[in-house]
Amino acid sequence: MAVNPYNRGPLRTLSVLVLLIVGLYGLLGAVSTWGTASRTPKLGLDLSGGTELILTPKLVGKQAINQGQVTKAVDIIRARVNGSGITEAEVSTQGVGDIVVSLPGTPDAATVASLQKSSQLRMRAVLVTGSAAPTPAPTSTGTPTSTPTTPATSTPKATGTTTTAPKSGFPPALSAATTAPTATPTPAPKATSPSAAPKPAAKPTNASDPAWVTPQLEAEFVALNCANPKSVEAIVDDPAKPMVTCSSDGTEKFILGPAEVQGDEIANATSDQQTTQNGSTSGVWEVVLNFNGAGTTAFCNVTSRLVSLPSPRNQFGIVLDNQVISAPVAEGSLCAGTASITGNFTATSAKALADQLKYGALPMSFTLQTADQISPTLGSDQLSRGLLAGGVGLLLVVAYSLFQYRALGFVTISSLLIAALITYGLVTLFSWSQGFRMTMAGVTGLIVSIGIVADSFILYFERVRDEVRDGRALRAAVETGWGRARRTILISDGVNFLAAAVLYTLAASSVRGFAFTLMLTTIVDIVVVMLFTHPLLSILANTKFFGQGHKWSGLDPERLGARNVTYAGRGRVTIAARRAAAEGNQS
Amino acid sequence: MRSFSQFGNDLYTGKRSIDIVSRQKTWYVVSLILLVLAAAGLFGRGLNIGLEFRGGSEYQVAAVSNFTNFEARAKAALGTVNPGSNVVVTRIGTNTVRVQTENFQSTTVTAKVKSALASQFNVGANSVSANTIGPSWGASVSQQAITALIWFLILVSLVLAAYFRTWKMSIAALIALAHDLVITVGIYALAGFEVTSATVIGFLTILGYSLYDTVVVFDKVRENTQDAIGNGRQTFSQAANQAVNQTLVRSINTSVVALLPVASILGIGYFLLGPGTLLDLSLALFVGIAVGTYSSIFIATPVLADLREREPAMKELKKRALRYQAAQTRNASAVASEGDQPGQAGTAEAGNRDVVHASSGGVTSATGRPLHPYVQTGPRNQPKRPPKSKR
């Protein structure tokens, strides 16, 4: 089929659009078939039901928070949420320092409280260790040990420090210093007064002094069941006192001395492969710690003291949120302000530990700003009505543009459909890649944007009509009209985009979806006008129906008042010639 | 339809022209009255601040079938858990009951209230939504809104100044913007609509929308005034007025099309959904878009014209244009006195760019065929020769 040479350019542009759409949906199909994406956008909490909590950091006095701390806080809260066994939870920041936690279903009060508390990372000297497995807790022994799934930690039976070869594994449970309270399967704490623990009355001289272990602590130690979340939750972490706690994977328990190094004294923590003397990587993963001034001194004191002590008291426990995430052995007095932890790490576990050490100190707690619980019934109700509103809105726009622009109205309709197609694909893609969720506000944004998108078509059509009124032939009118309309469309869409972008960066999360869909549709609008509406109109201008200004085409020059004879150059007079031809046909 | 597009044609060609720019004082007075009313509403009545800004708890019970005596029942349900609190119960849409209390409740209390409400209204626990808002939340929302407003204003005035290459357009657009915002908020105060955080976002979105309209008009104003400055046939105000007239149909169409979906949300939201993000956003948008259309036509352009007319260059242009127009009128009356189609040429609005069009109908060839203006004057730089029959 021979292509009208006038149509070649527009057809090329249209094929770009087709490629774009095919590419978009191809990508979407690929990631939904082989990836994790779904074919529909994920729904926000207000449509699918669930709970949204907004937490704001509690600031003491003039304390200020920076973006880094908030990011840390988000990571920690995410770990806490995941640790409590809730799946599909989302944690994000909003505005300056607010943290939004979205959970499916309704969380219990304890979960909410656990999200709000501050997070503490401390280093304490180990006094006693014990295996958690045979805990003589009277009730829940046979139950499967539901280990908290804080991502890291379980693997690094980490020991070792700078330069020296890593030791592997914790020392056997309850070695040397104490006799085994756990050796007896029944809870009989009094019977097992550990031989190595000296008189409880004596005042402890330093943080590693076994004198900290009072009979009361010991009783707590024996009673502690690391497999029981309740008893783990009951652990108290008072920096000035010794504490009884579990390792975060629930396999071991400890009695630890008072806190000696605070989490905020750790300046940085990174994970890397150990380097050998000649600088090549050894393939052994290590976690490198950097301390600040106070931390260097404190850590120096601790390691200097521990290095000469018998196992397990040569270990120090790194306690995060009441649980020991790592208990390495000190292998020298480390006073340089850096230290490395080695053990049988993998790349991921080393990174996880480093992140925990780095982000561990979250010296702030949060106030619950809002708690919004939406029932699934209400949500689905809202969605169906939102879609109804969208359908009605679309119909009204279609009806109005058909009324105003006759056949041109169909150009509007098809452009709107293309825009809808692209928007749907993009939203679905974003919901997969960026975790965007469609909320009621987002739906509102989409509906409102129907008007905005249709507006740019109107701008264009009116411009073309203006040119026709000036007496241009339709093909010329479409081109000159486009040149002028494009500028207006770009600047007005630019302003809209700017407004939406400012809203997006600063708005409260509940309406962020609104700003997001507005931004998205503004871009889609420009794409559709450029790649679809304009080439389509150019092609249509070459058809008899539109090009000769059929009565129903919406571009009838007579109807548009271009009654005057217009000189089109080279002796041609457009309207008169056309009218004469038309009259000739009729007679 | 016919008459509307006819109206558009007439506005475009200048056959019919609405004096918008020259009657700026009228619009200023109208707007001033509206602004005073808005301010009175704002400071007299005050805004009806929603729960989100005061802090408190809100419960929504969906799928309620039995509405008899629902207020007392809801209060009873709440009283068992949280006695003595100030409770407001409203019915929303067809099957939803909303319960609001002033105090911020802990999650434990919330859970109890939910189950009490569920059993009272005989619905599943799934059908009860709870929303608890801390007292400081509203302040932080307002804080964010104000930050967003300031950023938006700064960015947008920069963008507009860069695009239009004159800060006066930025100023005029911003004045129109402030005008829209104050009136919209004022309408909220006067009508007593509830202000929620969604409403605040709606207000901020109006900013974008109001500017959208203004930018479309200004784009045409720029085009026309450039022509006018080039050929010296129109004063700035005349060119601006013509631009407003030419874009009037477009403004009406774009506003109607923008309003239609918003109106549909508003309708569905009001009759079926009840208060919520949807209704709050769409109400703010509806009012804002309507006011925005008004201001881009009746406020922004006259303000711009007022600002620009003070420039010496524009005063110069005014002199030139008036001189030109006087000459045109003289010519036209001369033609009219020749007896050649009186009236037609006389009605051509002096100084209009389309004066050529309007008068072109008046000159016909000997055979009665209308002559294009291009050929009316004969070959360039040569005296016009009358046709043989007239010689």
Boltz contact constraints between the chains, C-beta under 6 A:
constraints:
  - contact:
      token1: [A, 95]
      token2: [B, 144]
      max_distance: 6.0
  - contact:
      token1: [A, 109]
      token2: [B, 107]
      max_distance: 6.0
  - contact:
      token1: [A, 109]
      token2: [B, 108]
      max_distance: 6.0
  - contact:
      token1: [A, 112]
      token2: [B, 107]
      max_distance: 6.0
  - contact:
      token1: [A, 369]
      token2: [B, 134]
      max_distance: 6.0
  - contact:
      token1: [A, 369]
      token2: [B, 137]
      max_distance: 6.0
  - contact:
      token1: [A, 370]
      token2: [B, 133]
      max_distance: 6.0
  - contact:
      token1: [A, 370]
      token2: [B, 137]
      max_distance: 6.0
  - contact:
      token1: [A, 371]
      token2: [B, 132]
      max_distance: 6.0
  - contact:
      token1: [A, 372]
      token2: [B, 131]
      max_distance: 6.0
  - contact:
      token1: [A, 373]
      token2: [B, 129]
      max_distance: 6.0
  - contact:
      token1: [A, 373]
      token2: [B, 130]
      max_distance: 6.0
  - contact:
      token1: [A, 374]
      token2: [B, 129]
      max_distance: 6.0
  - contact:
      token1: [A, 375]
      token2: [B, 126]
      max_distance: 6.0
  - contact:
      token1: [A, 375]
      token2: [B, 127]
      max_distance: 6.0
  - contact:
      token1: [A, 375]
      token2: [B, 128]
      max_distance: 6.0
  - contact:
      token1: [A, 375]
      token2: [B, 129]
      max_distance: 6.0
  - contact:
      token1: [A, 376]
      token2: [B, 126]
      max_distance: 6.0
  - contact:
      token1: [A, 377]
      token2: [B, 62]
      max_distance: 6.0
  - contact:
      token1: [A, 377]
      token2: [B, 63]
      max_distance: 6.0
  - contact:
      token1: [A, 377]
      token2: [B, 126]
      max_distance: 6.0
  - contact:
      token1: [A, 377]
      token2: [B, 127]
      max_distance: 6.0
  - contact:
      token1: [A, 378]
      token2: [B, 62]
      max_distance: 6.0
  - contact:
      token1: [A, 378]
      token2: [B, 129]
      max_distance: 6.0
  - contact:
      token1: [A, 385]
      token2: [B, 268]
      max_distance: 6.0
  - contact:
      token1: [A, 385]
      token2: [B, 272]
      max_distance: 6.0
  - contact:
      token1: [A, 385]
      token2: [B, 273]
      max_distance: 6.0
  - contact:
      token1: [A, 388]
      token2: [B, 268]
      max_distance: 6.0
  - contact:
      token1: [A, 389]
      token2: [B, 264]
      max_distance: 6.0
  - contact:
      token1: [A, 389]
      token2: [B, 265]
      max_distance: 6.0
  - contact:
      token1: [A, 389]
      token2: [B, 268]
      max_distance: 6.0
  - contact:
      token1: [A, 392]
      token2: [B, 264]
      max_distance: 6.0
  - contact:
      token1: [A, 393]
      token2: [B, 261]
      max_distance: 6.0
  - contact:
      token1: [A, 393]
      token2: [B, 264]
      max_distance: 6.0
  - contact:
      token1: [A, 396]
      token2: [B, 260]
      max_distance: 6.0
  - contact:
      token1: [A, 396]
      token2: [B, 264]
      max_distance: 6.0
  - contact:
      token1: [A, 397]
      token2: [B, 257]
      max_distance: 6.0
  - contact:
      token1: [A, 397]
      token2: [B, 260]
      max_distance: 6.0
  - contact:
      token1: [A, 440]
      token2: [B, 277]
      max_distance: 6.0
  - contact:
      token1: [A, 440]
      token2: [B, 278]
      max_distance: 6.0
  - contact:
      token1: [A, 441]
      token2: [B, 277]
      max_distance: 6.0
  - contact:
      token1: [A, 444]
      token2: [B, 278]
      max_distance: 6.0
  - contact:
      token1: [A, 444]
      token2: [B, 281]
      max_distance: 6.0
  - contact:
      token1: [A, 447]
      token2: [B, 261]
      max_distance: 6.0
  - contact:
      token1: [A, 447]
      token2: [B, 265]
      max_distance: 6.0
  - contact:
      token1: [A, 448]
      token2: [B, 262]
      max_distance: 6.0
  - contact:
      token1: [A, 450]
      token2: [B, 261]
      max_distance: 6.0
  - contact:
      token1: [A, 451]
      token2: [B, 257]
      max_distance: 6.0
  - contact:
      token1: [A, 451]
      token2: [B, 258]
      max_distance: 6.0
  - contact:
      token1: [A, 451]
      token2: [B, 261]
      max_distance: 6.0
  - contact:
      token1: [A, 454]
      token2: [B, 257]
      max_distance: 6.0
  - contact:
      token1: [A, 455]
      token2: [B, 254]
      max_distance: 6.0
  - contact:
      token1: [A, 455]
      token2: [B, 257]
      max_distance: 6.0
  - contact:
      token1: [A, 455]
      token2: [B, 258]
      max_distance: 6.0
  - contact:
      token1: [A, 458]
      token2: [B, 253]
      max_distance: 6.0
  - contact:
      token1: [A, 458]
      token2: [B, 254]
      max_distance: 6.0
  - contact:
      token1: [A, 462]
      token2: [B, 250]
      max_distance: 6.0
  - contact:
      token1: [A, 469]
      token2: [B, 12]
      max_distance: 6.0
  - contact:
      token1: [A, 488]
      token2: [B, 216]
      max_distance: 6.0
  - contact:
      token1: [A, 488]
      token2: [B, 219]
      max_distance: 6.0
  - contact:
      token1: [A, 491]
      token2: [B, 163]
      max_distance: 6.0
  - contact:
      token1: [A, 491]
      token2: [B, 215]
      max_distance: 6.0
  - contact:
      token1: [A, 492]
      token2: [B, 212]
      max_distance: 6.0
  - contact:
      token1: [A, 492]
      token2: [B, 215]
      max_distance: 6.0
  - contact:
      token1: [A, 492]
      token2: [B, 216]
      max_distance: 6.0
  - contact:
      token1: [A, 495]
      token2: [B, 211]
      max_distance: 6.0
  - contact:
      token1: [A, 495]
      token2: [B, 212]
      max_distance: 6.0
  - contact:
      token1: [A, 495]
      token2: [B, 215]
      max_distance: 6.0
  - contact:
      token1: [A, 496]
      token2: [B, 208]
      max_distance: 6.0
  - contact:
      token1: [A, 496]
      token2: [B, 212]
      max_distance: 6.0
  - contact:
      token1: [A, 498]
      token2: [B, 155]
      max_distance: 6.0
  - contact:
      token1: [A, 498]
      token2: [B, 156]
      max_distance: 6.0
  - contact:
      token1: [A, 499]
      token2: [B, 152]
      max_distance: 6.0
  - contact:
      token1: [A, 499]
      token2: [B, 207]
      max_distance: 6.0
  - contact:
      token1: [A, 499]
      token2: [B, 208]
      max_distance: 6.0
  - contact:
      token1: [A, 502]
      token2: [B, 148]
      max_distance: 6.0
  - contact:
      token1: [A, 502]
      token2: [B, 151]
      max_distance: 6.0
  - contact:
      token1: [A, 502]
      token2: [B, 152]
      max_distance: 6.0
  - contact:
      token1: [A, 503]
      token2: [B, 204]
      max_distance: 6.0
  - contact:
      token1: [A, 506]
      token2: [B, 144]
      max_distance: 6.0
  - contact:
      token1: [A, 506]
      token2: [B, 147]
      max_distance: 6.0
  - contact:
      token1: [A, 506]
      token2: [B, 148]
      max_distance: 6.0
  - contact:
      token1: [A, 507]
      token2: [B, 201]
      max_distance: 6.0
  - contact:
      token1: [A, 508]
      token2: [B, 141]
      max_distance: 6.0
  - contact:
      token1: [A, 508]
      token2: [B, 197]
      max_distance: 6.0
  - contact:
      token1: [A, 511]
      token2: [B, 198]
      max_distance: 6.0
  - contact:
      token1: [A, 511]
      token2: [B, 201]
      max_distance: 6.0
  - contact:
      token1: [A, 560]
      token2: [B, 9]
      max_distance: 6.0
  - contact:
      token1: [A, 561]
      token2: [B, 9]
      max_distance: 6.0
  - contact:
      token1: [A, 564]
      token2: [B, 357]
      max_distance: 6.0
  - contact:
      token1: [A, 564]
      token2: [B, 360]
      max_distance: 6.0
  - contact:
      token1: [A, 565]
      token2: [B, 370]
      max_distance: 6.0
  - contact:
      token1: [A, 565]
      token2: [B, 372]
      max_distance: 6.0
  - contact:
      token1: [A, 567]
      token2: [B, 372]
      max_distance: 6.0
  - contact:
      token1: [A, 567]
      token2: [B, 374]
      max_distance: 6.0
